[in-house]
């Protein structure tokens, strides 16, 4: 089996949550290895908000 990574990025924590939940529909629980989250919400008026998640999953290497 091989590992793959999918990166999701959104400007809202709620949109990121929805994107993660939507993607999880396509995996079974044995395929998911881990989900990592990172948030960079700027507090300054000129700051940018970026939230991202990395889904690490297994694929069956039939070759």
N, CA, C, O and CB atoms as a CASP TS submission, in Angstrom:
PFRMAT TS
TARGET T0000
AUTHOR 0000-0000-0000
METHOD Language model
MODEL 1
PARENT N/A
ATOM      1  N   UNK     1       0.828  -1.185   0.000  1.00  0.00           N
ATOM      2  CA  UNK     1       0.000   0.000   0.000  1.00  0.00           C
ATOM      3  C   UNK     1       0.873   1.250   0.000  1.00  0.00           C
ATOM      4  O   UNK     1       1.962   1.271   0.574  1.00  0.00           O
ATOM      5  CB  UNK     1      -0.942  -0.003   1.206  1.00  0.00           C
ATOM      6  N   UNK     2       0.380   2.263  -0.643  1.00  0.00           N
ATOM      7  CA  UNK     2       1.072   3.544  -0.698  1.00  0.00           C
ATOM      8  C   UNK     2       0.282   4.586   0.071  1.00  0.00           C
ATOM      9  O   UNK     2      -0.928   4.459   0.262  1.00  0.00           O
ATOM     10  CB  UNK     2       1.284   3.993  -2.154  1.00  0.00           C
ATOM     11  N   UNK     3       0.985   5.614   0.506  1.00  0.00           N
ATOM     12  CA  UNK     3       0.333   6.743   1.167  1.00  0.00           C
ATOM     13  C   UNK     3       0.214   7.899   0.191  1.00  0.00           C
ATOM     14  O   UNK     3       1.097   8.122  -0.637  1.00  0.00           O
ATOM     15  CB  UNK     3       1.114   7.175   2.432  1.00  0.00           C
ATOM     16  N   UNK     4      -0.862   8.616   0.295  1.00  0.00           N
ATOM     17  CA  UNK     4      -1.081   9.831  -0.495  1.00  0.00           C
ATOM     18  C   UNK     4      -1.525  10.928   0.446  1.00  0.00           C
ATOM     19  O   UNK     4      -1.940  10.671   1.576  1.00  0.00           O
ATOM     20  CB  UNK     4      -2.138   9.604  -1.628  1.00  0.00           C
ATOM     21  N   UNK     5      -1.432  12.161  -0.038  1.00  0.00           N
ATOM     22  CA  UNK     5      -1.799  13.337   0.751  1.00  0.00           C
ATOM     23  C   UNK     5      -2.723  14.216  -0.072  1.00  0.00           C
ATOM     24  O   UNK     5      -2.519  14.405  -1.271  1.00  0.00           O
ATOM     25  CB  UNK     5      -0.539  14.131   1.197  1.00  0.00           C
ATOM     26  N   UNK     6      -3.741  14.748   0.586  1.00  0.00           N
ATOM     27  CA  UNK     6      -4.611  15.746  -0.038  1.00  0.00           C
ATOM     28  C   UNK     6      -4.601  16.979   0.855  1.00  0.00           C
ATOM     29  O   UNK     6      -4.798  16.879   2.066  1.00  0.00           O
ATOM     30  CB  UNK     6      -6.076  15.198  -0.244  1.00  0.00           C
ATOM     31  N   UNK     7      -4.372  18.139   0.253  1.00  0.00           N
ATOM     32  CA  UNK     7      -4.325  19.400   0.981  1.00  0.00           C
ATOM     33  C   UNK     7      -5.591  20.199   0.666  1.00  0.00           C
ATOM     34  O   UNK     7      -5.964  20.364  -0.495  1.00  0.00           O
ATOM     35  CB  UNK     7      -3.044  20.214   0.613  1.00  0.00           C
ATOM     36  N   UNK     8      -6.233  20.684   1.708  1.00  0.00           N
ATOM     37  CA  UNK     8      -7.404  21.544   1.561  1.00  0.00           C
ATOM     38  C   UNK     8      -7.076  22.887   2.197  1.00  0.00           C
ATOM     39  O   UNK     8      -6.455  22.936   3.258  1.00  0.00           O
ATOM     40  CB  UNK     8      -8.680  20.900   2.214  1.00  0.00           C
ATOM     41  N   UNK     9      -7.488  23.976   1.556  1.00  0.00           N
ATOM     42  CA  UNK     9      -7.237  25.309   2.105  1.00  0.00           C
ATOM     43  C   UNK     9      -8.471  26.176   1.917  1.00  0.00           C
ATOM     44  O   UNK     9      -9.079  26.196   0.847  1.00  0.00           O
ATOM     45  CB  UNK     9      -6.003  25.964   1.434  1.00  0.00           C
ATOM     46  N   UNK    10      -8.826  26.888   2.971  1.00  0.00           N
ATOM     47  CA  UNK    10      -9.987  27.775   2.926  1.00  0.00           C
ATOM     48  C   UNK    10      -9.684  29.039   3.725  1.00  0.00           C
ATOM     49  O   UNK    10      -8.741  29.069   4.515  1.00  0.00           O
ATOM     50  CB  UNK    10     -11.257  27.062   3.482  1.00  0.00           C
ATOM     51  N   UNK    11     -10.477  30.068   3.517  1.00  0.00           N
ATOM     52  CA  UNK    11     -10.300  31.316   4.273  1.00  0.00           C
ATOM     53  C   UNK    11     -11.229  31.388   5.484  1.00  0.00           C
ATOM     54  O   UNK    11     -11.244  32.386   6.204  1.00  0.00           O
ATOM     55  CB  UNK    11     -10.546  32.521   3.365  1.00  0.00           C
ATOM     56  N   UNK    12     -11.996  30.331   5.702  1.00  0.00           N
ATOM     57  CA  UNK    12     -12.906  30.268   6.845  1.00  0.00           C
ATOM     58  C   UNK    12     -12.778  28.888   7.490  1.00  0.00           C
ATOM     59  O   UNK    12     -12.753  27.874   6.793  1.00  0.00           O
ATOM     60  CB  UNK    12     -14.388  30.550   6.410  1.00  0.00           C
ATOM     61  N   UNK    13     -12.698  28.852   8.790  1.00  0.00           N
ATOM     62  CA  UNK    13     -12.608  27.575   9.509  1.00  0.00           C
ATOM     63  C   UNK    13     -13.843  26.723   9.249  1.00  0.00           C
ATOM     64  O   UNK    13     -13.755  25.496   9.204  1.00  0.00           O
ATOM     65  CB  UNK    13     -12.440  27.814  11.021  1.00  0.00           C
ATOM     66  N   UNK    14     -14.983  27.364   9.079  1.00  0.00           N
ATOM     67  CA  UNK    14     -16.229  26.632   8.835  1.00  0.00           C
ATOM     68  C   UNK    14     -16.266  26.038   7.428  1.00  0.00           C
ATOM     69  O   UNK    14     -16.770  24.931   7.238  1.00  0.00           O
ATOM     70  CB  UNK    14     -17.433  27.554   9.042  1.00  0.00           C
ATOM     71  N   UNK    15     -15.738  26.763   6.444  1.00  0.00           N
ATOM     72  CA  UNK    15     -15.652  26.221   5.086  1.00  0.00           C
ATOM     73  C   UNK    15     -14.659  25.067   5.018  1.00  0.00           C
ATOM     74  O   UNK    15     -14.869  24.099   4.287  1.00  0.00           O
ATOM     75  CB  UNK    15     -15.248  27.319   4.094  1.00  0.00           C
ATOM     76  N   UNK    16     -13.568  25.177   5.790  1.00  0.00           N
ATOM     77  CA  UNK    16     -12.597  24.088   5.824  1.00  0.00           C
ATOM     78  C   UNK    16     -13.228  22.837   6.440  1.00  0.00           C
ATOM     79  O   UNK    16     -13.047  21.732   5.929  1.00  0.00           O
ATOM     80  CB  UNK    16     -11.338  24.507   6.618  1.00  0.00           C
ATOM     81  N   UNK    17     -13.954  23.010   7.519  1.00  0.00           N
ATOM     82  CA  UNK    17     -14.645  21.880   8.154  1.00  0.00           C
ATOM     83  C   UNK    17     -15.595  21.210   7.168  1.00  0.00           C
ATOM     84  O   UNK    17     -15.632  19.983   7.078  1.00  0.00           O
ATOM     85  CB  UNK    17     -15.421  22.348   9.403  1.00  0.00           C
ATOM     86  N   UNK    18     -16.356  22.002   6.436  1.00  0.00           N
ATOM     87  CA  UNK    18     -17.280  21.453   5.450  1.00  0.00           C
ATOM     88  C   UNK    18     -16.531  20.724   4.333  1.00  0.00           C
ATOM     89  O   UNK    18     -16.966  19.665   3.879  1.00  0.00           O
ATOM     90  CB  UNK    18     -18.149  22.569   4.861  1.00  0.00           C
ATOM     91  N   UNK    19     -15.412  21.286   3.893  1.00  0.00           N
ATOM     92  CA  UNK    19     -14.621  20.653   2.837  1.00  0.00           C
ATOM     93  C   UNK    19     -14.038  19.321   3.309  1.00  0.00           C
ATOM     94  O   UNK    19     -14.026  18.347   2.557  1.00  0.00           O
ATOM     95  CB  UNK    19     -13.493  21.591   2.380  1.00  0.00           C
ATOM     96  N   UNK    20     -13.555  19.276   4.550  1.00  0.00           N
ATOM     97  CA  UNK    20     -13.022  18.026   5.104  1.00  0.00           C
ATOM     98  C   UNK    20     -14.130  16.981   5.185  1.00  0.00           C
ATOM     99  O   UNK    20     -13.953  15.850   4.733  1.00  0.00           O
ATOM    100  CB  UNK    20     -12.398  18.263   6.506  1.00  0.00           C
ATOM    101  N   UNK    21     -15.262  17.354   5.755  1.00  0.00           N
ATOM    102  CA  UNK    21     -16.376  16.412   5.886  1.00  0.00           C
ATOM    103  C   UNK    21     -16.860  15.924   4.526  1.00  0.00           C
ATOM    104  O   UNK    21     -17.223  14.757   4.380  1.00  0.00           O
ATOM    105  CB  UNK    21     -17.530  17.061   6.645  1.00  0.00           C
ATOM    106  N   UNK    22     -16.868  16.800   3.541  1.00  0.00           N
ATOM    107  CA  UNK    22     -17.282  16.406   2.197  1.00  0.00           C
ATOM    108  C   UNK    22     -16.297  15.392   1.611  1.00  0.00           C
ATOM    109  O   UNK    22     -16.715  14.406   1.004  1.00  0.00           O
ATOM    110  CB  UNK    22     -17.390  17.644   1.279  1.00  0.00           C
ATOM    111  N   UNK    23     -14.995  15.625   1.786  1.00  0.00           N
ATOM    112  CA  UNK    23     -13.988  14.699   1.258  1.00  0.00           C
ATOM    113  C   UNK    23     -14.005  13.357   1.975  1.00  0.00           C
ATOM    114  O   UNK    23     -13.744  12.325   1.355  1.00  0.00           O
ATOM    115  CB  UNK    23     -12.608  15.314   1.368  1.00  0.00           C
ATOM    116  N   UNK    24     -14.303  13.353   3.255  1.00  0.00           N
ATOM    117  CA  UNK    24     -14.299  12.102   4.016  1.00  0.00           C
ATOM    118  C   UNK    24     -15.356  11.118   3.531  1.00  0.00           C
ATOM    119  O   UNK    24     -15.268   9.923   3.813  1.00  0.00           O
ATOM    120  CB  UNK    24     -14.515  12.391   5.482  1.00  0.00           C
ATOM    121  N   UNK    25     -16.345  11.609   2.810  1.00  0.00           N
ATOM    122  CA  UNK    25     -17.368  10.722   2.251  1.00  0.00           C
ATOM    123  C   UNK    25     -16.772   9.710   1.277  1.00  0.00           C
ATOM    124  O   UNK    25     -17.329   8.630   1.078  1.00  0.00           O
ATOM    125  CB  UNK    25     -18.444  11.540   1.548  1.00  0.00           C
ATOM    126  N   UNK    26     -15.642  10.061   0.672  1.00  0.00           N
ATOM    127  CA  UNK    26     -15.051   9.233  -0.375  1.00  0.00           C
ATOM    128  C   UNK    26     -14.035   8.215   0.141  1.00  0.00           C
ATOM    129  O   UNK    26     -13.475   7.454  -0.648  1.00  0.00           O
ATOM    130  CB  UNK    26     -14.394  10.110  -1.390  1.00  0.00           C
ATOM    131  N   UNK    27     -13.791   8.189   1.444  1.00  0.00           N
ATOM    132  CA  UNK    27     -12.839   7.260   2.033  1.00  0.00           C
ATOM    133  C   UNK    27     -13.548   6.358   3.031  1.00  0.00           C
ATOM    134  O   UNK    27     -14.533   6.756   3.653  1.00  0.00           O
ATOM    135  CB  UNK    27     -11.685   8.017   2.712  1.00  0.00           C
ATOM    136  N   UNK    28     -13.042   5.146   3.177  1.00  0.00           N
ATOM    137  CA  UNK    28     -13.543   4.346   4.291  1.00  0.00           C
ATOM    138  C   UNK    28     -12.581   4.554   5.459  1.00  0.00           C
ATOM    139  O   UNK    28     -11.478   5.066   5.269  1.00  0.00           O
ATOM    140  CB  UNK    28     -13.667   2.814   3.904  1.00  0.00           C
ATOM    141  N   UNK    29     -12.981   4.168   6.639  1.00  0.00           N
ATOM    142  CA  UNK    29     -12.205   4.499   7.837  1.00  0.00           C
ATOM    143  C   UNK    29     -10.845   3.815   7.877  1.00  0.00           C
ATOM    144  O   UNK    29      -9.952   4.283   8.582  1.00  0.00           O
ATOM    145  CB  UNK    29     -12.985   4.124   9.068  1.00  0.00           C
ATOM    146  N   UNK    30     -10.664   2.738   7.152  1.00  0.00           N
ATOM    147  CA  UNK    30      -9.362   2.057   7.119  1.00  0.00           C
ATOM    148  C   UNK    30      -8.369   2.770   6.209  1.00  0.00           C
ATOM    149  O   UNK    30      -7.162   2.573   6.353  1.00  0.00           O
ATOM    150  CB  UNK    30      -9.535   0.613   6.658  1.00  0.00           C
ATOM    151  N   UNK    31      -8.838   3.585   5.284  1.00  0.00           N
ATOM    152  CA  UNK    31      -7.944   4.300   4.373  1.00  0.00           C
ATOM    153  C   UNK    31      -7.321   5.529   5.012  1.00  0.00           C
ATOM    154  O   UNK    31      -6.193   5.891   4.677  1.00  0.00           O
ATOM    155  CB  UNK    31      -8.693   4.706   3.129  1.00  0.00           C
ATOM    156  N   UNK    32      -8.027   6.174   5.920  1.00  0.00           N
ATOM    157  CA  UNK    32      -7.534   7.403   6.539  1.00  0.00           C
ATOM    158  C   UNK    32      -6.455   7.066   7.560  1.00  0.00           C
ATOM    159  O   UNK    32      -6.680   6.284   8.483  1.00  0.00           O
ATOM    160  CB  UNK    32      -8.690   8.187   7.209  1.00  0.00           C
ATOM    161  N   UNK    33      -5.285   7.665   7.383  1.00  0.00           N
ATOM    162  CA  UNK    33      -4.177   7.479   8.323  1.00  0.00           C
ATOM    163  C   UNK    33      -4.209   8.592   9.368  1.00  0.00           C
ATOM    164  O   UNK    33      -4.103   8.328  10.566  1.00  0.00           O
ATOM    165  CB  UNK    33      -2.809   7.464   7.577  1.00  0.00           C
ATOM    166  N   UNK    34      -4.358   9.849   8.905  1.00  0.00           N
ATOM    167  CA  UNK    34      -4.341  10.986   9.825  1.00  0.00           C
ATOM    168  C   UNK    34      -4.888  12.217   9.116  1.00  0.00           C
ATOM    169  O   UNK    34      -4.919  12.284   7.888  1.00  0.00           O
ATOM    170  CB  UNK    34      -2.905  11.252  10.356  1.00  0.00           C
ATOM    171  N   UNK    35      -5.316  13.181   9.910  1.00  0.00           N
ATOM    172  CA  UNK    35      -5.728  14.486   9.398  1.00  0.00           C
ATOM    173  C   UNK    35      -5.011  15.527  10.237  1.00  0.00           C
ATOM    174  O   UNK    35      -5.137  15.539  11.462  1.00  0.00           O
ATOM    175  CB  UNK    35      -7.299  14.677   9.450  1.00  0.00           C
ATOM    176  N   UNK    36      -4.258  16.400   9.582  1.00  0.00           N
ATOM    177  CA  UNK    36      -3.523  17.469  10.257  1.00  0.00           C
ATOM    178  C   UNK    36      -4.186  18.796   9.918  1.00  0.00           C
ATOM    179  O   UNK    36      -4.630  19.014   8.790  1.00  0.00           O
ATOM    180  CB  UNK    36      -2.015  17.475   9.843  1.00  0.00           C
ATOM    181  N   UNK    37      -4.245  19.672  10.902  1.00  0.00           N
ATOM    182  CA  UNK    37      -4.901  20.964  10.745  1.00  0.00           C
ATOM    183  C   UNK    37      -3.920  22.082  11.063  1.00  0.00           C
ATOM    184  O   UNK    37      -3.081  21.954  11.956  1.00  0.00           O
ATOM    185  CB  UNK    37      -6.146  21.062  11.651  1.00  0.00           C
ATOM    186  N   UNK    38      -4.035  23.185  10.320  1.00  0.00           N
ATOM    187  CA  UNK    38      -3.234  24.364  10.596  1.00  0.00           C
ATOM    188  C   UNK    38      -4.100  25.599  10.380  1.00  0.00           C
ATOM    189  O   UNK    38      -4.839  25.686   9.400  1.00  0.00           O
ATOM    190  CB  UNK    38      -1.964  24.406   9.697  1.00  0.00           C
ATOM    191  N   UNK    39      -4.002  26.548  11.302  1.00  0.00           N
ATOM    192  CA  UNK    39      -4.776  27.776  11.169  1.00  0.00           C
ATOM    193  C   UNK    39      -3.894  28.980  11.364  1.00  0.00           C
ATOM    194  O   UNK    39      -3.053  29.006  12.262  1.00  0.00           O
ATOM    195  CB  UNK    39      -5.924  27.803  12.161  1.00  0.00           C
ATOM    196  N   UNK    40      -4.083  29.982  10.522  1.00  0.00           N
ATOM    197  CA  UNK    40      -3.314  31.211  10.609  1.00  0.00           C
ATOM    198  C   UNK    40      -4.286  32.372  10.485  1.00  0.00           C
ATOM    199  O   UNK    40      -4.345  33.040   9.453  1.00  0.00           O
ATOM    200  CB  UNK    40      -2.204  31.274   9.509  1.00  0.00           C
ATOM    201  N   UNK    41      -5.040  32.602  11.538  1.00  0.00           N
ATOM    202  CA  UNK    41      -5.999  33.702  11.514  1.00  0.00           C
ATOM    203  C   UNK    41      -5.332  34.981  11.970  1.00  0.00           C
ATOM    204  O   UNK    41      -4.988  35.123  13.143  1.00  0.00           O
ATOM    205  CB  UNK    41      -7.214  33.391  12.398  1.00  0.00           C
ATOM    206  N   UNK    42      -5.148  35.907  11.055  1.00  0.00           N
ATOM    207  CA  UNK    42      -4.512  37.179  11.392  1.00  0.00           C
ATOM    208  C   UNK    42      -5.443  38.065  12.202  1.00  0.00           C
ATOM    209  O   UNK    42      -6.636  38.154  11.909  1.00  0.00           O
ATOM    210  CB  UNK    42      -4.074  37.906  10.127  1.00  0.00           C
ATOM    211  N   UNK    43      -4.904  38.712  13.209  1.00  0.00           N
ATOM    212  CA  UNK    43      -5.739  39.583  14.028  1.00  0.00           C
ATOM    213  C   UNK    43      -5.629  41.041  13.603  1.00  0.00           C
ATOM    214  O   UNK    43      -6.494  41.849  13.944  1.00  0.00           O
ATOM    215  CB  UNK    43      -5.360  39.444  15.487  1.00  0.00           C
ATOM    216  N   UNK    44      -4.593  41.386  12.874  1.00  0.00           N
ATOM    217  CA  UNK    44      -4.438  42.760  12.413  1.00  0.00           C
ATOM    218  C   UNK    44      -5.419  43.028  11.277  1.00  0.00           C
ATOM    219  O   UNK    44      -5.820  42.099  10.575  1.00  0.00           O
ATOM    220  CB  UNK    44      -2.981  43.029  11.955  1.00  0.00           C
ATOM    221  N   UNK    45      -5.809  44.286  11.087  1.00  0.00           N
ATOM    222  CA  UNK    45      -6.753  44.613  10.012  1.00  0.00           C
ATOM    223  C   UNK    45      -6.252  44.202   8.629  1.00  0.00           C
ATOM    224  O   UNK    45      -7.051  43.920   7.736  1.00  0.00           O
ATOM    225  CB  UNK    45      -7.039  46.096  10.017  1.00  0.00           C
ATOM    226  N   UNK    46      -4.949  44.166   8.454  1.00  0.00           N
ATOM    227  CA  UNK    46      -4.376  43.809   7.157  1.00  0.00           C
ATOM    228  C   UNK    46      -4.000  42.322   7.108  1.00  0.00           C
ATOM    229  O   UNK    46      -3.482  41.851   6.096  1.00  0.00           O
ATOM    230  CB  UNK    46      -3.140  44.678   6.865  1.00  0.00           C
ATOM    231  N   UNK    47      -4.254  41.596   8.173  1.00  0.00           N
ATOM    232  CA  UNK    47      -3.902  40.181   8.236  1.00  0.00           C
ATOM    233  C   UNK    47      -4.819  39.340   7.354  1.00  0.00           C
ATOM    234  O   UNK    47      -5.954  39.714   7.058  1.00  0.00           O
ATOM    235  CB  UNK    47      -3.965  39.686   9.676  1.00  0.00           C
ATOM    236  N   UNK    48      -4.297  38.214   6.954  1.00  0.00           N
ATOM    237  CA  UNK    48      -5.115  37.288   6.164  1.00  0.00           C
ATOM    238  C   UNK    48      -5.391  36.050   6.998  1.00  0.00           C
ATOM    239  O   UNK    48      -4.595  35.664   7.854  1.00  0.00           O
ATOM    240  CB  UNK    48      -4.411  36.906   4.823  1.00  0.00           C
ATOM    241  N   UNK    49      -6.516  35.447   6.734  1.00  0.00           N
ATOM    242  CA  UNK    49      -6.883  34.223   7.430  1.00  0.00           C
ATOM    243  C   UNK    49      -6.742  33.060   6.456  1.00  0.00           C
ATOM    244  O   UNK    49      -7.339  33.055   5.380  1.00  0.00           O
ATOM    245  CB  UNK    49      -8.335  34.308   8.001  1.00  0.00           C
ATOM    246  N   UNK    50      -5.968  32.107   6.840  1.00  0.00           N
ATOM    247  CA  UNK    50      -5.799  30.895   6.040  1.00  0.00           C
ATOM    248  C   UNK    50      -5.896  29.702   6.961  1.00  0.00           C
ATOM    249  O   UNK    50      -5.225  29.650   7.993  1.00  0.00           O
ATOM    250  CB  UNK    50      -4.444  30.897   5.272  1.00  0.00           C
ATOM    251  N   UNK    51      -6.707  28.764   6.603  1.00  0.00           N
ATOM    252  CA  UNK    51      -6.869  27.527   7.347  1.00  0.00           C
ATOM    253  C   UNK    51      -6.653  26.383   6.380  1.00  0.00           C
ATOM    254  O   UNK    51      -7.173  26.403   5.264  1.00  0.00           O
ATOM    255  CB  UNK    51      -8.272  27.440   8.029  1.00  0.00           C
ATOM    256  N   UNK    52      -5.895  25.394   6.795  1.00  0.00           N
ATOM    257  CA  UNK    52      -5.634  24.273   5.901  1.00  0.00           C
ATOM    258  C   UNK    52      -5.660  22.962   6.667  1.00  0.00           C
ATOM    259  O   UNK    52      -5.487  22.914   7.885  1.00  0.00           O
ATOM    260  CB  UNK    52      -4.288  24.450   5.195  1.00  0.00           C
ATOM    261  N   UNK    53      -5.880  21.913   5.911  1.00  0.00           N
ATOM    262  CA  UNK    53      -5.876  20.570   6.468  1.00  0.00           C
ATOM    263  C   UNK    53      -5.184  19.646   5.477  1.00  0.00           C
ATOM    264  O   UNK    53      -5.271  19.830   4.263  1.00  0.00           O
ATOM    265  CB  UNK    53      -7.324  20.078   6.781  1.00  0.00           C
ATOM    266  N   UNK    54      -4.500  18.658   6.019  1.00  0.00           N
ATOM    267  CA  UNK    54      -3.847  17.648   5.201  1.00  0.00           C
ATOM    268  C   UNK    54      -4.447  16.298   5.581  1.00  0.00           C
ATOM    269  O   UNK    54      -4.382  15.876   6.736  1.00  0.00           O
ATOM    270  CB  UNK    54      -2.284  17.664   5.399  1.00  0.00           C
ATOM    271  N   UNK    55      -5.026  15.637   4.601  1.00  0.00           N
ATOM    272  CA  UNK    55      -5.585  14.307   4.808  1.00  0.00           C
ATOM    273  C   UNK    55      -4.571  13.311   4.275  1.00  0.00           C
ATOM    274  O   UNK    55      -4.237  13.331   3.091  1.00  0.00           O
ATOM    275  CB  UNK    55      -6.983  14.142   4.105  1.00  0.00           C
ATOM    276  N   UNK    56      -4.082  12.439   5.148  1.00  0.00           N
ATOM    277  CA  UNK    56      -3.135  11.399   4.757  1.00  0.00           C
ATOM    278  C   UNK    56      -3.929  10.096   4.666  1.00  0.00           C
ATOM    279  O   UNK    56      -4.599   9.693   5.617  1.00  0.00           O
ATOM    280  CB  UNK    56      -1.928  11.281   5.784  1.00  0.00           C
ATOM    281  N   UNK    57      -3.841   9.447   3.506  1.00  0.00           N
ATOM    282  CA  UNK    57      -4.633   8.238   3.298  1.00  0.00           C
ATOM    283  C   UNK    57      -3.854   7.178   2.560  1.00  0.00           C
ATOM    284  O   UNK    57      -2.850   7.460   1.906  1.00  0.00           O
ATOM    285  CB  UNK    57      -5.895   8.559   2.541  1.00  0.00           C
ATOM    286  N   UNK    58      -4.328   5.959   2.671  1.00  0.00           N
ATOM    287  CA  UNK    58      -3.708   4.805   2.004  1.00  0.00           C
ATOM    288  C   UNK    58      -4.448   4.517   0.700  1.00  0.00           C
ATOM    289  O   UNK    58      -5.662   4.685   0.592  1.00  0.00           O
ATOM    290  CB  UNK    58      -3.719   3.546   2.931  1.00  0.00           C
ATOM    291  N   UNK    59      -3.660   4.074  -0.289  1.00  0.00           N
ATOM    292  CA  UNK    59      -4.266   3.556  -1.514  1.00  0.00           C
ATOM    293  C   UNK    59      -3.742   2.147  -1.731  1.00  0.00           C
ATOM    294  O   UNK    59      -2.619   1.821  -1.347  1.00  0.00           O
ATOM    295  CB  UNK    59      -3.954   4.474  -2.747  1.00  0.00           C
ATOM    296  N   UNK    60      -4.546   1.343  -2.335  1.00  0.00           N
ATOM    297  CA  UNK    60      -4.142  -0.026  -2.614  1.00  0.00           C
ATOM    298  C   UNK    60      -3.326  -0.032  -3.897  1.00  0.00           C
ATOM    299  O   UNK    60      -3.830   0.318  -4.964  1.00  0.00           O
ATOM    300  CB  UNK    60      -5.376  -0.970  -2.729  1.00  0.00           C
ATOM    301  N   UNK    61      -2.073  -0.427  -3.790  1.00  0.00           N
ATOM    302  CA  UNK    61      -1.173  -0.479  -4.935  1.00  0.00           C
ATOM    303  C   UNK    61      -1.249  -1.876  -5.559  1.00  0.00           C
ATOM    304  O   UNK    61      -0.568  -2.806  -5.128  1.00  0.00           O
ATOM    305  CB  UNK    61       0.292  -0.132  -4.513  1.00  0.00           C
ATOM    306  N   UNK    62      -2.076  -1.991  -6.560  1.00  0.00           N
ATOM    307  CA  UNK    62      -2.320  -3.305  -7.169  1.00  0.00           C
ATOM    308  C   UNK    62      -1.312  -3.634  -8.265  1.00  0.00           C
ATOM    309  O   UNK    62      -1.427  -4.689  -8.889  1.00  0.00           O
ATOM    310  CB  UNK    62      -3.726  -3.360  -7.740  1.00  0.00           C
ATOM    311  N   UNK    63      -0.361  -2.800  -8.514  1.00  0.00           N
ATOM    312  CA  UNK    63       0.596  -3.034  -9.615  1.00  0.00           C
ATOM    313  C   UNK    63       1.624  -4.015  -9.216  1.00  0.00           C
ATOM    314  O   UNK    63       2.510  -4.338 -10.007  1.00  0.00           O
ATOM    315  CB  UNK    63       1.268  -1.755 -10.049  1.00  0.00           C
TER
END
